[in-house]
């Protein structure tokens, strides 16, 4: 059965299908739809989860083993299969065989890139269409993009004026990950209030003028001298400390999640799905080699402390704590390193 992305939530409320295939090159939508399926499955006692990254060297026998093996606690299982390449003859047979002999206590979630019309003629694709649900994701543009942005902002309690939605849509140029980050920053700055074009322009001006993300990059690159200068400049120029906290805490959480991943191909997928490319990808990799879990946990605790200080729930200077977070990311062994 074919569904549009916006139809998934309603379909999940009625019934959980045994097999889902989500395809497309728009990672934000693919991730959100996958998360919705996983959340719904968990609520229906699919408490065990196995993740497989299927490339050209993948042993497709693992899919059958996962389907036949219950967890030690006999939980229902979600099999999360991420296709990094087309399944080929062997993989196609394995997927088709699974769908034709579905385990009672397992759910299969397959995510992959864009599939063209020729790919959709494959037997494994047709079998999934009959046995479960297929959702194809396409980049959003025009009215669809503006509707997505408006809905996303309203979910956070913001009421954007039409011109503000149009302005934000023009800024992100169809990149939903960028749009989600812009909306998150607007929420940090203004909260659940009406949003105008002036507020968006002011937020953009702050971002380009003070360059909060330059602080994050400096922390990842161990440039402690530059960290000190940027923090002082941000404070002096009057940028909201909550925006600085948002940028730092987001990076600390990303690093912490990245550090918990062991498989190289899974790390690559994680970075790609979180919009990490180019120089920032190299910085993340470098930082992950020198930082420990306990250091990142301490940094997250400092983030929580900063949040309380900003809200007046704890004594202390939020800017001093923000500096500590950035220095923790740079690690204490390089406190004398200059920019």
Secondary structure, DSSP 8 states (H G I E B T S, - for coil): -EE-GGGHHHHHHH---SEEEEE-S-HHHHHHHHHHHHHHHHHTT--EEEEEEE-TT--THHHHHHHH---TT---EEEEEEESS--HHHHHHHHHHHHHT--TTEEEEEEES---TTGGGSHHHHHHHHHSEEEE-----HHHHHHHHHHHHHHTT-EE-HHHHHHHHHHHTT-HHHHHHHHHHHHHHH-SSEE-HHHHHHHHHHHHHH-HHHHHHHHHTT-HHHHHHHHHHHHHHT--HHHHHHHHHHHHHHHHHHHT---HHHHHHHHHHTT--HHHHHHHHHHHHH--HHHHHHHHHHHHHHHHHHTTSS-S-HHHHHHHHHHHHH-GGGTT---
